[in-house]
Amino acid sequence: MACTIQELISQCVFPDLNLIAGQNGIGNVVTAINYKDVFDGAEDFRPGELLFTSGYGLRDEGTLSSLITMLCQCDTRGLVVQTGRYVEHIPQKLIDEADRLGFPLLTLPIRIPFSDIVQTLAPLLSPQGDQTWKTAALKQAHVFLEEVLRSDGHMFFPQSGNQIVRILLLEPGNYTSAAEEKWNECFAQILSFLQANCYFCRWRKLSGNKHVFLVAHPPEHSPSVIYRLHLKFVAFFESYGTNYFLGNEYLSAPEQLNSALLRAENGLTALREVKAKRGVCTYESIRFIYMLSYLKQNSSSIILENQALQQVLHYDKLNRTSYADTLRIYLSTSCNIAKTSKILFIHRHTMIKRLEKITAISGIKLEDYYARIHMSIALMFHDYFIY
């Protein structure tokens, strides 16, 4: 895998990463990372690297005059200066040269240790494809999906094309922590849910207690089907002590099977690498999941101290209600009362009453954009990372 400078910035892999100069180079593809404080010569660098530095070597005027040119010649993809220890501001000479050559020059606070940088970026840059295809379960999934597409491809890809096709890879996160009958009950509920909400659902059990699904559902059910599976995983843990991971990806055409299956597996890999407890991950959400993990490592006390959420969860536990689920779905539909009511199979007026009750319980002002964002992130932290 690899990513561009623009993706690192736009996906907020590091929320405090700022582009200072070299806008024309933000499409540079990063395949590796390096850390240097003393810039001795070109032999220290490899093509494709994003270079990090504490800024110690930037205090030398002689270094400033030639550094960006040397890095461009080495095919380095960008320079990240960690400010706050040796430099507070980037020298103007460096900024001008980076702009002239279209070389991305960025800043990141020194308080973020390089070990955290490696932990966050390594999964995004590691070439996982060949290794993951060697696993028995993934080979079994590929054979099964090929069989389904050969026999039932006309159903999943009709001429009208008015449906969404997905590959789902399901695996238990804590298989030895719950009795077999509990896992069987959870799987039965998952299968029943998919069959009720999809036009077609084909599945097979794989080695290692994993399952693969090929489903086709109406466009209007995307992405609510996947998010509602996520909510089921949260409920399963509360009721049975089971945790599930689900990697999923769209399949736009039968000939895209290989890449779509690998992308679904990458979603599973991301959940495992960030040490999530449970959850779903689509390929396009991987970088957000890593960002969420990064925030967890560095700012969990700030983000998780959401008293409104704690009050809703506490009320649900005492009264066996499901206001937290209502809040999750309401926020996931961009606060659309009609859509939320339809998903929950309740009347619009009932939905309005529920929102009023949530406000009374927690004090949250749902009309406040920042309150909604804070609540959404706190819910994600709770669902993905908290037992």
Buried (B, 14 or more C-beta within 10 A) or exposed (E): EBBBBBBBBEBBBBEEBBBBBBBBBBEBEBBBBBBBEEBEEEEBBEEBBBBBBBBBBBEEEEBBEEBBEBBBEBEBBBBBBBBBEBBEEBBEBBBEBBBEBBBBBBBBEBEBEEEBBEBBBEBBBBEBBEEBBEBEBBEBBBEBBBEBBEEBBEBBBEEEEEBBBBBBBBBBBEBEEBEEEBBEBBBEBBBEBBEEBBBBBBBBBBEEBBBBBBBBBEEEBBBBBBBBBBBBBBBBBEEBEBBBBBBBBBBEEBEBBEBBBBBBBBBBBBBBBBEBBBBBBBBEBBBBBBBBBBBBEBEEEEBBEBEBBBBBBEBBEEEEBBBBBBBBBBBBBEBEBEBBBBBBEBEEEEBEEBBEBBBEBBEBEBEEEEBBEBBBBBBBBBBBBBE
